[in-house]
Amino acid sequence: MIPVDRNILSDYIDCCELLKETERDIRRLKKKRKTIVQTNVSGSNPEFPYNPQHFKIAGTTFTYEEDARLRMEEQLLEERRKLCAGMKLDVEEWLNTIPKRMQRIIRYKIFEGLTWEQTAARIGRKATGESIRMEYQRFMEKS
């Protein structure tokens, strides 16, 4: 398990957002690879009798090289997703080991971005912004 400090908690927020964006990009790439274009063409026999015929043609809109590039890009996005998911799990594992009150303080202040006063109001029990801030500072110095 990684040692957690304020920077790691900030990175956790970015990692969660990056994870959402990466998953959206992966879905976009998969959708692009599955896109099939279909059209009808007409033609006739090259010899007599010239019977008109209609054909359906279907295929993807990209070449073999583009397909290889899309697969490589999808693989890189999968690696990024795995790294972010791993970091997210490490931080959440650490969060489960700390006291519940500190979990709430971290969630409100760091993850939701509330001020110390707003955090104190959410915590309740006659807590002030200054007391919550000091409790957080002492906890981070200790751990």
C-alpha positions in Angstrom: 0.0 0.0 0.0 1.3 3.5 -0.9 1.8 6.2 1.8 -0.9 8.7 1.3 -0.4 12.5 1.6 -2.2 15.6 0.4 -0.7 15.3 -3.1 -1.8 11.7 -3.5 -5.3 12.7 -2.4 -5.3 15.5 -5.1 -4.0 13.0 -7.6 -6.8 10.7 -6.7 -9.4 13.3 -7.8 -7.6 13.7 -11.1 -7.2 10.0 -11.5 -11.0 9.5 -11.0 -11.7 12.1 -13.7 -9.1 10.6 -16.0 -10.6 7.2 -15.5 -14.0 8.4 -16.7 -12.5 10.2 -19.7 -10.4 7.2 -20.6 -13.4 4.8 -20.5 -15.3 7.3 -22.6 -12.5 7.3 -25.2 -12.3 3.5 -25.2 -16.0 3.3 -25.9 -15.6 5.9 -28.7 -12.8 3.9 -30.3 -14.8 0.6 -30.1 -17.8 2.3 -31.6 -15.6 3.7 -34.5 -14.2 0.2 -35.2 -17.7 -1.3 -35.3 -19.1 1.4 -37.7 -20.1 -0.3 -40.9 -21.0 1.7 -44.0 -23.4 0.1 -46.4 -24.5 1.2 -49.9 -26.3 -0.1 -53.0 -24.7 -0.1 -56.4 -26.1 -1.1 -59.7 -24.4 -2.7 -62.7 -25.1 -5.1 -65.5 -23.6 -8.1 -67.2 -20.6 -7.1 -69.4 -21.9 -9.3 -72.2 -25.2 -9.6 -73.9 -27.9 -9.7 -72.4 -27.2 -6.7 -70.4 -29.3 -7.5 -67.3 -29.3 -4.8 -64.7 -28.3 -6.0 -61.3 -28.1 -4.4 -57.9 -25.5 -5.1 -55.3 -25.1 -4.3 -51.6 -21.6 -3.3 -50.5 -20.7 -3.0 -46.9 -17.4 -2.3 -45.1 -15.6 -0.1 -42.6 -14.6 3.4 -43.4 -10.9 3.0 -42.4 -7.9 1.1 -43.9 -5.9 -1.7 -42.4 -3.2 0.8 -41.2 -5.9 2.9 -39.4 -7.3 -0.3 -37.8 -3.8 -1.2 -36.5 -3.5 2.4 -35.1 -6.9 2.2 -33.5 -6.0 -1.1 -31.8 -2.7 0.4 -30.5 -4.5 3.5 -29.2 -7.1 1.3 -27.5 -4.3 -0.8 -25.9 -2.6 2.4 -24.6 -5.9 3.7 -23.2 -6.5 0.3 -21.5 -3.1 0.6 -19.8 -3.9 4.1 -18.6 -7.2 2.9 -17.3 -5.5 0.0 -15.4 -3.0 2.4 -13.8 -5.6 4.9 -12.7 -7.9 2.1 -11.4 -4.9 0.7 -9.4 -4.2 4.1 -7.8 -7.8 4.6 -7.1 -8.0 1.2 -5.3 -4.9 2.0 -3.2 -6.3 5.3 -2.0 -9.7 3.7 -1.2 -8.0 0.9 0.6 -6.1 3.4 2.7 -9.3 5.4 3.4 -10.9 2.3 4.8 -8.1 2.0 7.4 -8.5 5.5 8.9 -11.2 6.7 11.4 -14.6 7.3 10.0 -14.6 11.0 11.1 -11.4 11.6 9.2 -12.9 9.8 6.1 -15.7 12.3 6.2 -13.4 15.2 6.6 -11.2 14.1 3.6 -14.3 13.3 1.5 -15.8 16.8 2.1 -12.7 18.9 2.1 -10.5 17.2 -0.5 -12.8 15.3 -2.8 -15.8 17.6 -2.8 -13.7 20.8 -2.5 -15.7 22.4 0.3 -14.3 25.1 2.6 -13.3 24.3 6.2 -16.5 26.0 7.4 -18.7 24.1 5.0 -16.9 20.9 6.1 -17.5 21.7 9.7 -21.2 22.4 9.0 -21.5 19.0 7.4 -19.6 17.2 10.2 -21.8 18.9 12.8 -21.4 18.4 16.6 -20.3 21.9 17.3 -17.3 21.6 15.0 -15.7 24.8 13.7 -13.8 25.3 10.5 -10.6 25.9 12.5 -11.1 22.8 14.7 -11.6 20.6 11.6 -8.6 22.1 9.9 -6.4 21.4 12.9 -7.7 17.9 13.3 -6.9 17.2 9.6 -3.4 18.7 9.9 -2.6 16.6 13.0 -3.8 13.5 11.3 -1.7 14.1 8.2 1.4 14.9 10.3 0.9 11.7 12.2 0.3 9.4 9.2 
